[in-house]
Amino acid sequence: TRSVHAAALAEGDGTILFAREDVGRHNAVDKLVGAALRGGVAREGRFMVVTSRCSYEIIEKAAAADVRTVVAVSAPTSYALERARARRINLYAVARGDGAMAFVGPAASPSGEAAA
């Protein structure tokens, strides 16, 4: 419909465990985290994918849910980058079928610029 956001929790190999949708990107993440908690699924070693830009709220929700890596289809806000660094969340964005840019984490450029 082009009017719904989604959030998914995935294994390291990309296998999706849970996915939830909502018209609000924050609500989609809340639904995802709730489903994972109710399902008793550990978040360690897994990553969250969001179909929206990555705002600081998405980073804070990931941190609260013990998700250490977030992948977003759109670029992050500057405050999201700041919060990801402070919370030690690996952040990849501008995700496409052929890869994503590393903004925060071990694959990111030491200069703080996004690395492809």
N, C-alpha and C positions, 0 to 999 in steps of 0.2 A: 504493500500500500504506500510505501515511501513515507509513512508517517509513524512508524513504530521503531523503537530502539530495542536492541537485544543485548543480552549479556550471557556469556557461557563460561563454564569451568571446564578446563581441558587437561588431559594428561600431558606429560612432556612431549609425547610423540604426536600431539594434536588431536587425539581421540576425545570427542566431546562427551562429558559425563552428564552435565545438566545444562539446559539453556532456558532462559525465560525472556519474555517480551513485555513491553509496556510502552505507552506513548511518552513516558518520561524516562530518560536514561538512568536517573538515580533510582527510580522505582524498579526498573529491570534488574539493576544490581542488587537491590534489597530482596527482590523475589528469588534471585539466584542464590544469594547467601542463605536465605531461609530454607530453600530446598536442599542445599548441601548439608546444612545443620540438621534438618529433620531426617535426612537420609543417612546421617552418621558418616558422611564422607570427609576424610581428612583433606585439608587443603594444601598441606605441605607437599612440595614437589610438583604442584600443579599451577596452572596460570589462568588468569581471567582475560577474556576477550570482550571488548565492548564495541558496539557499532557506532559510537559517537566520538566526539572529541573527548579528550581526557581532561577533566577539570579536577581541581584539588579534592572535591568531594568524592570522586571515584577512587582516588588514591587513599583517602582516609577510610573509606568503606573497605577497600582491599586490606589495608593494614589491620583494621578491627577484626577482619575475618581470617587473619593469618595467611593471606594470599601474598606471596612475595614477588610476583611478576604480573604486570598488566600489559596487555597489547590492545591498542586502540586503532581504529581505522583513520582517525583524523589526528591532527597535531595537538599536542598538549598545550595548556596555558602555561605561562611562566610560573604561576604560583603552584601549579601541579608539579612542575619540575622541582621547585623548591621543596615541596612536601614529600615528593618521592625520594629525594636525596636524604632528607631528615628522617624519613621512616625506613630507609634502606629497602625501597621497593624498586625492582628492576622495571624500567618503563620503555616499551617499544611502541612506536606509533607510525602513522602513515603506512599502515599494514596493507599489503596487496598480495595477490596470489604468488608473486615472486619474492616476497620478503617484506621486511619492515626496517625502519630506522631505529637504532638504539639511542635513546636519549639519556637514560640513567642506568647504570649497572656495569658489569665487567666488559661488555662489548661496546660501551659508549666511548667516544673520543675523550682523551684526557683533558682536552681544552674546554670540554663542556658542550661542544657542538655535537649535533646529531651525527652518528656514523651509520652509513648504509650497511 
